[in-house]
Amino acid sequence: MYTASLEDIKKLRETSLASIVYCKQALEEAGGDFNEALKILEQKGLAKAASKSERTVGAGVIDSYIHYNKQLGVLLDIRCETDFVARNEEFQKLAHELCLQIAAMNPLWVSRANIPAEVMEERRLMYVKEASAEGKKPEEIIGKIVNGKLESFFSETCLLDQAYIKENDKKVNDLVAGAIAKLGENIKVNSFARLSL
């Protein structure tokens, strides 16, 4: 059985910011494979983040980004549970990364839950009509086509569903969940505004 060395534990801790105990467990579970240990920590972190999602967020920051040409600006309201975390460098970095994401990708809503019901219904009907116009298809195939088009719509228009601009294989929601796991508090993107000339 593999026993993690102090050097490996330290290296994993510096990369993941997880506790020493979790790093040791992940390395031993992965048999010493560093990348596999990172994946294990990420999965455990996402599970931990999900368990914190119902906790009240009463603190936070308002962050901003103004593009160099002064023709694009973003204001972001992001919340956490305590002032201690709101002042934390990791939390502030997350807020700034989200501002950059909003500036670059121009989402319309924070999440799917924020999309007005009439917009959702209009989109669904439009996609059903498009799928039906492509010829005779069984209802379940039409349903799959509509769901696929809705997922694509969410990934374009909802901040948390968008691919993170710095790591396309990761969604913005994964970025937030990773911060929740690292900081140990619930984090919620409350609102944002993007202005451009």
N, C-alpha and C positions, 0 to 999 in steps of 0.2 A: 504494500500500500504506500502511495506517495505521501510524503510529509513536506509541506511547503517550507522553503527556506525564508529567513528573515529578509533577505535581499529581494526575493520574489514578492513577498507580501508588501514590502515597502514600495516597490515599483508599481504594483497593482493599486495600492492605496493612492499614490500620487496621480495615477491616471484616472481612477474612478471616483476618488474622494469618499469611497465607502469606508466603513469602520474596519479596523485591523482584524477583528473577529470574522466579519463577513468576507474579507479578502482571503483570509486563511481557509475558510470553509469552501469558498468558490474555487480556489486553486486546487485544493485536495479533491473536490468533486470533479474537476476537470482533468485530474491526473497531471497537473503541472502545465497544461496548455494555456498560455496567457490569454489568447484571443477567446478561447472557450470560457475561461473564467470571467472575462469581461461580459460575455453574453449572459452568463448565469447571473451576474450581479445586476445587469440591466433588466432581466426578467423579474428578479426579486424586487427590484426597485419599482417597476411598473405595477406589480401586485401591491406593494406598499402604498404607492400613490393612489391606487383605486380605493384602498381602505380609508384614506384621508379625505376623499372627495366631498363628504357631507359636512365636514367641519366648517365653522363660521370663519369668514375672512373679514376681519375688522380693521386691518392696517394695510399698508401698501404704499405705492408711489405713483406719481404722474410723471411719465418720462416723455421726451420729445426728440424729434430728429428734424433738422432743417437741411435740405440738400444744398450743396455748395453754390448752386446758381440762384438760391433763394426763391425758387419757383415751385417747390414741393415741400410740404411739411406734414409731420405726423404728431399727434398727441395720443398717448396711451395711458389708460387707467388700469393698473394691474394690482391685485390685492393678495394679501397673505394674512396669516393669523396674528402675528406680533410685530411690533416696531423693531425688535431685535433683528428679525429676518428681513424686514423692509430695508434696513440699513446695511445688510450683508452684501458684500461685493458680488457674490454669485447671483443674488436676486436682481441687483442693479444691472448686471451684465445681461441677464435674461430679458429684462425690460428693454434694454437697448437693442438686443438682437431682434426682438419682436417689432420694434419701431422700424428697423431696417427691412424686415420681412414685409411689413405693411406698405412701406414706401415702394419697394420693388414690385410687389405682386398685386397690389390694389384689391384686397378682399373687400367684400361688401358687408359681411357679417362676421361676428366672432365665431359662432358655431351653427350647426344645423338647427338647433333649438331657437335661434334668433331669426330664422327666415320666416317672414309673414305667411300665414296659412294660405292666403289667396295666391301668393307667388308659387308656393309649393304645388298647389292644385293646378295652376295654369301650366307649370312645367310638366307635371305628370301627364295632363291631358295632351299637351303638345307632343310628348314622347310616345304616348300610346298611339296617337294619330300617325306619327311618322313610322312607327313599327308596323302598324296595320296596313299602311299604304304600300309597304314593300312586298305585298302578296299575302296569300293565305298562310297563316302561321297558327299553331296551337296557342291557346291562352297562356300556358306556362312559358313558352318561348317569348311571347310578347312581354310577359311579366319580367323575365330575365333581362331582356333588352332595355326595358324601361328602367329597371333597377341599376343596370350598368350606366345608362346615360345620367341618371340622378347622381350616382357616385362621382361621375366625371364633373357634373355641375357643382357638387359640394367641394371637390378638390380645387376648383377654380375660384369659387366665391366665398368660401368659409375659411377664415384664418387658421383655425385648428386642424382643418382637413388638408391644407396646402402642404406640398412638399417643401421642406425647409431649404431655403436658397443656398445654404452652405454645405448641405449634405442631402442630396436629392432622394436618397433611399430612406430618409427619416421624415416623418411628418412633424409639423409644428407641435401637435399635441404630444408627440413623443418627447420633444424638447422640454415642454412644460412638465410632463410626468417625470422626466429625469431630474429636473430641478426640485420637484416635490420630494422625490426619493432622497436626494442629497441633503436638502435643507430640513426635512422632517416636518414640514407644514403643508397644509393645503394652499394651493396657489390658483387664483382664478383671474383670467383676463376679463375684466369687467366691461370695458368699452374702448373704442378708439375713434379717431377722426383723421381723415387724410384729406389734405387740401392741396390743390395744384392749380397753376395758372395755365 
